Amino acid sequence: MSQETAMGAALKSAVQTMSKKKQTDMIAEHIYRKYDVFKYFKPLAIGIDQDLIAALPQYDSALIARVLANHCRRPRYIKSLARGGKRFDLNNRFKGEVSAEEQAIAQQHPSMQTAKPAPTNGEATTPPANSVSEKGNGEI
């Protein structure tokens, strides 16, 4: 047991000598490789930040929180929230659902607004077929 603790302490010490940016990149790379829930941008369980901090004691908890915040701001993650459905823990197991309120907030996010807006109040996205102009009937 003491050897694992010594190795963990040595790893933590080595990691902390790197710049914050390098540490953040390292944590992100590790998380995306290790956890499918991050790799596939599934909606994350509430409280997953504490699970990550416990699972990765060799990294600073503030940097883990930064990586998690960066992940949650990515358009692909926001789209998965906007779709709604189940939330998942680190082991890819069902742990709660995306609420209707959370889903609505995600749908209003600016990254979701870059897509074509959906027609509202029966507006068509293309002109009706019978709205051909006078000169559109083959005349030149």
N, CA, C and O atoms as a DFTB+ gen file, in Angstrom:
560 C
 N C O
     1  1       0.807      -1.197       0.000
     2  2       0.000       0.000       0.000
     3  2       0.852       1.264       0.000
     4  3       0.553       2.210      -0.729
     5  1       1.911       1.291       0.809
     6  2       2.728       2.496       0.897
     7  2       3.433       2.782      -0.426
     8  3       3.708       3.939      -0.743
     9  1       3.732       1.725      -1.208
    10  2       4.369       1.940      -2.497
    11  2       3.408       2.659      -3.451
    12  3       3.829       3.551      -4.187
    13  1       2.118       2.282      -3.449
    14  2       1.131       2.955      -4.292
    15  2       0.987       4.422      -3.880
    16  3       0.874       5.307      -4.727
    17  1       0.992       4.657      -2.598
    18  2       0.887       6.020      -2.099
    19  2       2.110       6.830      -2.511
    20  3       1.981       7.988      -2.908
    21  1       3.276       6.242      -2.420
    22  2       4.499       6.937      -2.818
    23  2       4.498       7.215      -4.317
    24  3       4.897       8.295      -4.752
    25  1       4.047       6.237      -5.109
    26  2       3.981       6.440      -6.558
    27  2       2.954       7.510      -6.906
    28  3       3.187       8.341      -7.783
    29  1       1.819       7.486      -6.214
    30  2       0.791       8.494      -6.446
    31  2       1.293       9.883      -6.112
    32  3       1.028      10.842      -6.837
    33  1       2.023       9.986      -5.007
    34  2       2.585      11.278      -4.596
    35  2       3.631      11.758      -5.592
    36  3       3.700      12.947      -5.900
    37  1       4.442      10.838      -6.093
    38  2       5.463      11.204      -7.074
    39  2       4.814      11.684      -8.375
    40  3       5.260      12.665      -8.972
    41  1       3.766      10.991      -8.807
    42  2       3.058      11.391     -10.024
    43  2       2.419      12.763      -9.841
    44  3       2.501      13.619     -10.722
    45  1       1.790      12.961      -8.702
    46  2       1.155      14.247      -8.419
    47  2       2.186      15.374      -8.425
    48  3       1.932      16.451      -8.965
    49  1       3.339      15.124      -7.831
    50  2       4.406      16.120      -7.785
    51  2       4.910      16.437      -9.194
    52  3       5.126      17.601      -9.532
    53  1       5.095      15.401     -10.012
    54  2       5.581      15.593     -11.378
    55  2       4.580      16.373     -12.212
    56  3       4.954      17.251     -12.989
    57  1       3.312      16.049     -12.047
    58  2       2.270      16.728     -12.810
    59  2       2.200      18.200     -12.429
    60  3       2.019      19.056     -13.295
    61  1       2.340      18.498     -11.151
    62  2       2.203      19.874     -10.686
    63  2       3.353      20.777     -11.101
    64  3       3.248      21.996     -10.965
    65  1       4.444      20.217     -11.600
    66  2       5.546      21.051     -12.082
    67  2       5.270      21.576     -13.492
    68  3       5.960      22.479     -13.964
    69  1       4.264      21.015     -14.165
    70  2       3.912      21.452     -15.520
    71  2       3.048      22.711     -15.453
    72  3       2.477      23.031     -14.411
    73  1       2.964      23.410     -16.566
    74  2       2.110      24.600     -16.620
    75  2       0.648      24.175     -16.476
    76  3       0.303      23.022     -16.735
    77  1      -0.197      25.102     -16.066
    78  2      -1.629      24.817     -15.888
    79  2      -2.257      24.387     -17.209
    80  3      -3.111      23.501     -17.230
    81  1      -1.844      25.003     -18.300
    82  2      -2.383      24.654     -19.620
    83  2      -2.026      23.217     -19.971
    84  3      -2.880      22.463     -20.439
    85  1      -0.768      22.829     -19.748
    86  2      -0.347      21.460     -20.047
    87  2      -1.070      20.461     -19.154
    88  3      -1.472      19.387     -19.602
    89  1      -1.230      20.829     -17.886
    90  2      -1.958      19.947     -16.971
    91  2      -3.402      19.775     -17.433
    92  3      -3.929      18.662     -17.447
    93  1      -4.032      20.877     -17.809
    94  2      -5.420      20.822     -18.272
    95  2      -5.533      19.954     -19.519
    96  3      -6.444      19.132     -19.624
    97  1      -4.618      20.131     -20.460
    98  2      -4.622      19.314     -21.680
    99  2      -4.419      17.842     -21.344
   100  3      -5.068      16.973     -21.928
   101  1      -3.521      17.562     -20.404
   102  2      -3.237      16.184     -20.005
   103  2      -4.478      15.544     -19.359
   104  3      -4.813      14.394     -19.646
   105  1      -5.138      16.287     -18.502
   106  2      -6.335      15.778     -17.838
   107  2      -7.422      15.504     -18.873
   108  3      -8.067      14.457     -18.839
   109  1      -7.623      16.446     -19.792
   110  2      -8.647      16.276     -20.828
   111  2      -8.359      15.038     -21.672
   112  3      -9.254      14.233     -21.926
   113  1      -7.118      14.890     -22.101
   114  2      -6.743      13.725     -22.909
   115  2      -6.999      12.433     -22.141
   116  3      -7.522      11.467     -22.697
   117  1      -6.635      12.417     -20.880
   118  2      -6.837      11.235     -20.040
   119  2      -8.325      10.906     -19.896
   120  3      -8.730       9.751     -20.029
   121  1      -9.123      11.926     -19.626
   122  2     -10.566      11.722     -19.424
   123  2     -11.229      11.225     -20.708
   124  3     -12.050      10.309     -20.660
   125  1     -10.886      11.812     -21.846
   126  2     -11.510      11.402     -23.106
   127  2     -11.093       9.984     -23.511
   128  3     -11.864       9.272     -24.154
   129  1      -9.882       9.575     -23.140
   130  2      -9.451       8.204     -23.440
   131  2     -10.110       7.188     -22.508
   132  3     -10.494       6.099     -22.933
   133  1     -10.233       7.555     -21.246
   134  2     -10.671       6.594     -20.228
   135  2     -12.187       6.444     -20.120
   136  3     -12.672       5.345     -19.851
   137  1     -12.938       7.514     -20.321
   138  2     -14.371       7.486     -20.067
   139  2     -15.177       7.704     -21.351
   140  3     -15.110       8.766     -21.969
   141  1     -15.936       6.680     -21.737
   142  2     -16.757       6.769     -22.946
   143  2     -17.813       7.862     -22.858
   144  3     -18.192       8.449     -23.871
   145  1     -18.283       8.131     -21.658
   146  2     -19.311       9.152     -21.482
   147  2     -18.802      10.518     -21.948
   148  3     -19.590      11.342     -22.414
   149  1     -17.514      10.764     -21.831
   150  2     -16.915      12.005     -22.339
   151  2     -16.624      11.873     -23.830
   152  3     -16.899      12.788     -24.605
   153  1     -16.076      10.748     -24.220
   154  2     -15.701      10.531     -25.619
   155  2     -16.895      10.686     -26.554
   156  3     -16.766      11.229     -27.651
   157  1     -18.068      10.202     -26.110
   158  2     -19.263      10.239     -26.953
   159  2     -20.208      11.382     -26.588
   160  3     -21.329      11.445     -27.093
   161  1     -19.762      12.285     -25.712
   162  2     -20.500      13.491     -25.347
   163  2     -21.919      13.194     -24.859
   164  3     -22.871      13.875     -25.241
   165  1     -22.046      12.187     -24.025
   166  2     -23.349      11.872     -23.444
   167  2     -23.639      12.854     -22.312
   168  3     -22.710      13.386     -21.704
   169  1     -24.914      13.100     -22.022
   170  2     -25.232      13.975     -20.885
   171  2     -24.659      13.408     -19.588
   172  3     -24.857      12.234     -19.275
   173  1     -23.961      14.235     -18.851
   174  2     -23.275      13.799     -17.642
   175  2     -24.200      13.838     -16.435
   176  3     -25.075      14.698     -16.331
   177  1     -23.994      12.888     -15.522
   178  2     -24.761      12.830     -14.284
   179  2     -24.477      14.061     -13.433
   180  3     -23.378      14.613     -13.461
   181  1     -25.481      14.478     -12.681
   182  2     -25.300      15.574     -11.741
   183  2     -24.316      15.100     -10.664
   184  3     -24.469      14.001     -10.131
   185  1     -23.328      15.903     -10.347
   186  2     -22.333      15.542      -9.340
   187  2     -21.152      14.765      -9.886
   188  3     -20.337      14.259      -9.115
   189  1     -21.045      14.661     -11.191
   190  2     -19.934      13.907     -11.783
   191  2     -18.598      14.581     -11.492
   192  3     -17.554      13.931     -11.551
   193  1     -18.616      15.870     -11.181
   194  2     -17.378      16.563     -10.846
   195  2     -16.723      15.935      -9.619
   196  3     -15.505      15.759      -9.586
   197  1     -17.521      15.599      -8.618
   198  2     -16.973      14.969      -7.412
   199  2     -16.456      13.563      -7.704
   200  3     -15.454      13.132      -7.133
   201  1     -17.142      12.852      -8.594
   202  2     -16.687      11.517      -8.998
   203  2     -15.342      11.600      -9.714
   204  3     -14.460      10.773      -9.481
   205  1     -15.184      12.590     -10.579
   206  2     -13.923      12.774     -11.304
   207  2     -12.787      13.137     -10.360
   208  3     -11.678      12.615     -10.483
   209  1     -13.062      14.026      -9.422
   210  2     -12.037      14.437      -8.464
   211  2     -11.583      13.236      -7.640
   212  3     -10.391      13.078      -7.374
   213  1     -12.536      12.384      -7.235
   214  2     -12.190      11.192      -6.468
   215  2     -11.437      10.170      -7.323
   216  3     -10.547       9.478      -6.828
   217  1     -11.796      10.077      -8.605
   218  2     -11.161       9.104      -9.496
   219  2      -9.769       9.536      -9.950
   220  3      -8.962       8.702     -10.360
   221  1      -9.488      10.832      -9.877
   222  2      -8.212      11.368     -10.370
   223  2      -7.505      12.183      -9.290
   224  3      -7.323      13.390      -9.452
   225  1      -7.103      11.544      -8.193
   226  2      -6.492      12.294      -7.093
   227  2      -5.130      12.902      -7.445
   228  3      -4.659      13.803      -6.749
   229  1      -4.500      12.424      -8.508
   230  2      -3.184      12.944      -8.875
   231  2      -3.273      14.328      -9.519
   232  3      -2.250      14.988      -9.704
   233  1      -4.489      14.774      -9.865
   234  2      -4.664      16.069     -10.505
   235  2      -5.347      17.047      -9.552
   236  3      -6.126      16.647      -8.686
   237  1      -5.049      18.315      -9.719
   238  2      -5.647      19.381      -8.932
   239  2      -7.149      19.458      -9.231
   240  3      -7.552      19.453     -10.394
   241  1      -7.960      19.529      -8.199
   242  2      -9.415      19.538      -8.377
   243  2      -9.884      20.766      -9.169
   244  3     -10.869      20.680      -9.903
   245  1      -9.202      21.891      -9.033
   246  2      -9.579      23.088      -9.794
   247  2      -9.366      22.865     -11.291
   248  3     -10.147      23.352     -12.109
   249  1      -8.318      22.136     -11.648
   250  2      -8.062      21.860     -13.065
   251  2      -9.053      20.845     -13.616
   252  3      -9.452      20.932     -14.777
   253  1      -9.451      19.886     -12.791
   254  2     -10.480      18.929     -13.215
   255  2     -11.782      19.677     -13.475
   256  3     -12.474      19.411     -14.458
   257  1     -12.108      20.607     -12.597
   258  2     -13.316      21.415     -12.777
   259  2     -13.230      22.233     -14.066
   260  3     -14.230      22.386     -14.768
   261  1     -12.046      22.759     -14.383
   262  2     -11.848      23.531     -15.612
   263  2     -12.057      22.653     -16.845
   264  3     -12.705      23.071     -17.805
   265  1     -11.511      21.442     -16.818
   266  2     -11.675      20.512     -17.935
   267  2     -13.160      20.169     -18.110
   268  3     -13.672      20.130     -19.229
   269  1     -13.826      19.927     -17.010
   270  2     -15.249      19.597     -17.056
   271  2     -16.064      20.768     -17.613
   272  3     -16.965      20.568     -18.428
   273  1     -15.751      21.972     -17.178
   274  2     -16.449      23.161     -17.690
   275  2     -16.212      23.326     -19.189
   276  3     -17.138      23.644     -19.935
   277  1     -14.975      23.111     -19.628
   278  2     -14.668      23.200     -21.054
   279  2     -15.471      22.176     -21.846
   280  3     -15.990      22.482     -22.919
   281  1     -15.572      20.962     -21.317
   282  2     -16.322      19.896     -21.978
   283  2     -17.796      20.286     -22.110
   284  3     -18.408      20.105     -23.163
   285  1     -18.347      20.818     -21.032
   286  2     -19.777      21.149     -21.010
   287  2     -20.130      22.351     -21.879
   288  3     -21.305      22.575     -22.171
   289  1     -19.137      23.124     -22.295
   290  2     -19.370      24.266     -23.191
   291  2     -19.254      23.888     -24.664
   292  3     -19.580      24.692     -25.537
   293  1     -18.802      22.696     -24.941
   294  2     -18.616      22.301     -26.342
   295  2     -19.968      22.106     -27.026
   296  3     -20.881      21.534     -26.430
   297  1     -20.110      22.572     -28.262
   298  2     -21.392      22.455     -28.968
   299  2     -21.924      21.020     -29.038
   300  3     -23.132      20.799     -28.951
   301  1     -21.038      20.065     -29.193
   302  2     -21.481      18.672     -29.283
   303  2     -22.151      18.219     -27.980
   304  3     -23.130      17.473     -28.014
   305  1     -21.626      18.667     -26.833
   306  2     -22.233      18.315     -25.548
   307  2     -23.571      19.032     -25.375
   308  3     -24.542      18.443     -24.901
   309  1     -23.613      20.292     -25.757
   310  2     -24.850      21.058     -25.634
   311  2     -25.946      20.439     -26.498
   312  3     -27.109      20.404     -26.095
   313  1     -25.581      19.954     -27.680
   314  2     -26.557      19.286     -28.545
   315  2     -27.091      18.022     -27.889
   316  3     -28.274      17.709     -28.020
   317  1     -26.232      17.294     -27.185
   318  2     -26.709      16.075     -26.523
   319  2     -27.666      16.427     -25.385
   320  3     -28.626      15.697     -25.136
   321  1     -27.415      17.534     -24.695
   322  2     -28.351      17.985     -23.654
   323  2     -29.669      18.422     -24.277
   324  3     -30.740      18.138     -23.740
   325  1     -29.593      19.109     -25.402
   326  2     -30.801      19.604     -26.064
   327  2     -31.692      18.453     -26.524
   328  3     -32.912      18.603     -26.585
   329  1     -31.096      17.312     -26.846
   330  2     -31.883      16.139     -27.235
   331  2     -32.603      15.533     -26.037
   332  3     -33.618      14.853     -26.187
   333  1     -32.065      15.788     -24.843
   334  2     -32.676      15.246     -23.630
   335  2     -32.323      13.788     -23.428
   336  3     -31.398      13.272     -24.055
   337  1     -33.058      13.130     -22.556
   338  2     -32.838      11.711     -22.296
   339  2     -32.093      11.470     -21.003
   340  3     -32.145      12.269     -20.068
   341  1     -31.404      10.356     -20.976
   342  2     -30.712       9.907     -19.766
   343  2     -29.400      10.636     -19.546
   344  3     -28.770      11.130     -20.482
   345  1     -29.003      10.690     -18.271
   346  2     -27.677      11.177     -17.875
   347  2     -26.857       9.952     -17.481
   348  3     -27.411       8.925     -17.090
   349  1     -25.527      10.068     -17.586
   350  2     -24.667       8.919     -17.331
   351  2     -23.530       9.264     -16.379
   352  3     -23.044      10.395     -16.356
   353  1     -23.112       8.271     -15.590
   354  2     -21.981       8.448     -14.685
   355  2     -20.692       8.038     -15.389
   356  3     -20.703       7.743     -16.584
   357  1     -19.589       8.019     -14.658
   358  2     -18.288       7.699     -15.254
   359  2     -18.227       6.279     -15.816
   360  3     -17.465       6.006     -16.744
   361  1     -19.025       5.387     -15.255
   362  2     -19.035       3.998     -15.720
   363  2     -20.058       3.770     -16.816
   364  3     -20.384       2.628     -17.141
   365  1     -20.568       4.858     -17.387
   366  2     -21.528       4.803     -18.486
   367  2     -22.850       4.159     -18.064
   368  3     -23.540       3.549     -18.881
   369  1     -23.193       4.299     -16.794
   370  2     -24.453       3.761     -16.284
   371  2     -25.454       4.897     -16.126
   372  3     -25.095       6.028     -15.797
   373  1     -26.709       4.570     -16.369
   374  2     -27.799       5.532     -16.243
   375  2     -27.837       6.097     -14.830
   376  3     -27.811       5.352     -13.850
   377  1     -27.899       7.440     -14.737
   378  2     -27.953       8.086     -13.430
   379  2     -28.705       9.410     -13.578
   380  3     -28.096      10.479     -13.594
   381  1     -30.008       9.330     -13.685
   382  2     -30.837      10.516     -13.796
   383  2     -31.203      10.830     -15.236
   384  3     -30.811      10.129     -16.170
   385  1     -31.965      11.902     -15.386
   386  2     -32.401      12.330     -16.710
   387  2     -32.207      13.829     -16.867
   388  3     -32.151      14.572     -15.887
   389  1     -32.108      14.253     -18.104
   390  2     -32.038      15.675     -18.411
   391  2     -33.455      16.216     -18.231
   392  3     -34.395      15.709     -18.843
   393  1     -33.611      17.232     -17.401
   394  2     -34.943      17.789     -17.158
   395  2     -35.396      18.596     -18.378
   396  3     -34.586      18.987     -19.219
   397  1     -36.689      18.833     -18.453
   398  2     -37.246      19.621     -19.557
   399  2     -36.670      21.041     -19.524
   400  3     -36.426      21.640     -20.571
   401  1     -36.456      21.571     -18.326
   402  2     -35.885      22.917     -18.184
   403  2     -34.440      22.946     -18.703
   404  3     -34.060      23.864     -19.430
   405  1     -33.646      21.949     -18.331
   406  2     -32.253      21.878     -18.805
   407  2     -32.213      21.720     -20.317
   408  3     -31.366      22.305     -20.991
   409  1     -33.135      20.925     -20.841
   410  2     -33.210      20.712     -22.280
   411  2     -33.553      22.021     -22.992
   412  3     -32.958      22.345     -24.019
   413  1     -34.504      22.766     -22.449
   414  2     -34.898      24.047     -23.049
   415  2     -33.752      25.053     -23.012
   416  3     -33.535      25.785     -23.978
   417  1     -33.019      25.091     -21.899
   418  2     -31.875      26.000     -21.783
   419  2     -30.820      25.654     -22.837
   420  3     -30.262      26.543     -23.480
   421  1     -30.554      24.364     -23.006
   422  2     -29.568      23.930     -24.004
   423  2     -30.026      24.296     -25.414
   424  3     -29.211      24.676     -26.254
   425  1     -31.319      24.182     -25.672
   426  2     -31.834      24.514     -27.003
   427  2     -31.721      26.002     -27.303
   428  3     -31.673      26.395     -28.468
   429  1     -31.677      26.839     -26.263
   430  2     -31.546      28.282     -26.442
   431  2     -30.095      28.741     -26.494
   432  3     -29.827      29.917     -26.736
   433  1     -29.162      27.830     -26.270
   434  2     -27.742      28.181     -26.254
   435  2     -27.317      28.705     -27.629
   436  3     -27.788      28.207     -28.652
   437  1     -26.438      29.697     -27.659
   438  2     -25.988      30.260     -28.944
   439  2     -25.421      29.227     -29.916
   440  3     -25.581      29.382     -31.127
   441  1     -24.778      28.201     -29.430
   442  2     -24.231      27.196     -30.356
   443  2     -25.334      26.420     -31.056
   444  3     -25.111      25.859     -32.128
   445  1     -26.512      26.382     -30.468
   446  2     -27.641      25.711     -31.101
   447  2     -28.331      26.635     -32.099
   448  3     -29.083      26.169     -32.956
   449  1     -28.087      27.923     -31.998
   450  2     -28.746      28.895     -32.857
   451  2     -28.064      29.030     -34.207
   452  3     -28.615      29.672     -35.101
   453  1     -26.884      28.448     -34.387
   454  2     -26.180      28.564     -35.658
   455  2     -26.808      27.687     -36.728
   456  3     -26.603      27.903     -37.922
   457  1     -27.573      26.697     -36.291
   458  2     -28.261      25.842     -37.257
   459  2     -29.420      26.617     -37.860
   460  3     -29.798      27.671     -37.348
   461  1     -29.997      26.090     -38.967
   462  2     -31.134      26.751     -39.585
   463  2     -32.265      26.839     -38.571
   464  3     -32.579      25.848     -37.912
   465  1     -32.878      28.003     -38.437
   466  2     -34.000      28.100     -37.513
   467  2     -35.183      27.295     -38.038
   468  3     -35.434      27.254     -39.243
   469  1     -35.890      26.670     -37.143
   470  2     -37.058      25.877     -37.526
   471  2     -38.187      26.821     -37.914
   472  3     -38.309      27.905     -37.343
   473  1     -39.010      26.425     -38.873
   474  2     -40.137      27.277     -39.255
   475  2     -41.096      27.421     -38.073
   476  3     -41.340      26.473     -37.326
   477  1     -41.631      28.634     -37.926
   478  2     -42.574      28.877     -36.837
   479  2     -43.894      29.354     -37.408
   480  3     -43.932      29.981     -38.467
   481  1     -44.957      29.061     -36.718
   482  2     -46.302      29.492     -37.100
   483  2     -46.657      29.097     -38.526
   484  3     -47.326      29.859     -39.224
   485  1     -46.231      27.944     -38.965
   486  2     -46.593      27.447     -40.284
   487  2     -45.843      28.083     -41.435
   488  3     -46.213      27.873     -42.590
   489  1     -44.799      28.855     -41.162
   490  2     -44.027      29.459     -42.241
   491  2     -43.282      28.360     -43.000
   492  3     -42.743      27.436     -42.391
   493  1     -43.257      28.459     -44.293
   494  2     -42.529      27.489     -45.105
   495  2     -41.116      27.996     -45.339
   496  3     -40.883      29.203     -45.400
   497  1     -40.172      27.067     -45.469
   498  2     -38.791      27.469     -45.706
   499  2     -38.527      27.687     -47.189
   500  3     -37.547      28.339     -47.549
   501  1     -39.389      27.151     -48.059
   502  2     -39.247      27.368     -49.495
   503  2     -40.527      28.030     -49.992
   504  3     -41.589      27.832     -49.403
   505  1     -40.443      28.811     -51.062
   506  2     -41.659      29.462     -51.563
   507  2     -42.638      28.414     -52.093
   508  3     -42.218      27.362     -52.574
   509  1     -43.921      28.690     -52.009
   510  2     -44.910      27.750     -52.528
   511  2     -44.717      27.539     -54.024
   512  3     -44.204      28.412     -54.723
   513  1     -45.130      26.384     -54.501
   514  2     -44.925      26.013     -55.902
   515  2     -45.687      26.929     -56.851
   516  3     -45.245      27.129     -57.982
   517  1     -46.810      27.488     -56.430
   518  2     -47.610      28.331     -57.316
   519  2     -47.170      29.794     -57.306
   520  3     -47.879      30.641     -57.849
   521  1     -46.035      30.115     -56.711
   522  2     -45.586      31.504     -56.661
   523  2     -44.518      31.786     -57.714
   524  3     -43.569      32.527     -57.454
   525  1     -44.666      31.205     -58.888
   526  2     -43.727      31.430     -59.979
   527  2     -43.984      32.813     -60.545
   528  3     -45.137      33.202     -60.730
   529  1     -42.925      33.559     -60.823
   530  2     -43.082      34.920     -61.355
   531  2     -43.571      34.879     -62.811
   532  3     -43.543      33.837     -63.466
   533  1     -44.003      36.005     -63.277
   534  2     -44.499      36.107     -64.629
   535  2     -43.482      35.667     -65.658
   536  3     -43.835      34.990     -66.623
   537  1     -42.201      36.046     -65.468
   538  2     -41.178      35.701     -66.426
   539  2     -40.581      34.331     -66.144
   540  3     -39.699      33.885     -66.878
   541  1     -41.045      33.649     -65.092
   542  2     -40.517      32.346     -64.742
   543  2     -41.175      31.220     -65.482
   544  3     -40.883      30.056     -65.206
   545  1     -42.073      31.525     -66.434
   546  2     -42.794      30.482     -67.153
   547  2     -42.093      30.094     -68.444
   548  3     -42.758      29.644     -69.378
   549  1     -40.807      30.246     -68.534
   550  2     -40.061      29.866     -69.727
   551  2     -39.893      31.014     -70.709
   552  3     -39.230      30.838     -71.731
   553  1     -40.462      32.173     -70.444
   554  2     -40.315      33.315     -71.340
   555  2     -39.006      34.039     -71.055
   556  3     -38.541      34.057     -69.916
   557  1     -38.424      34.625     -72.062
   558  2     -37.185      35.367     -71.873
   559  2     -37.402      36.817     -72.103
   560  3     -36.466      37.607     -71.989
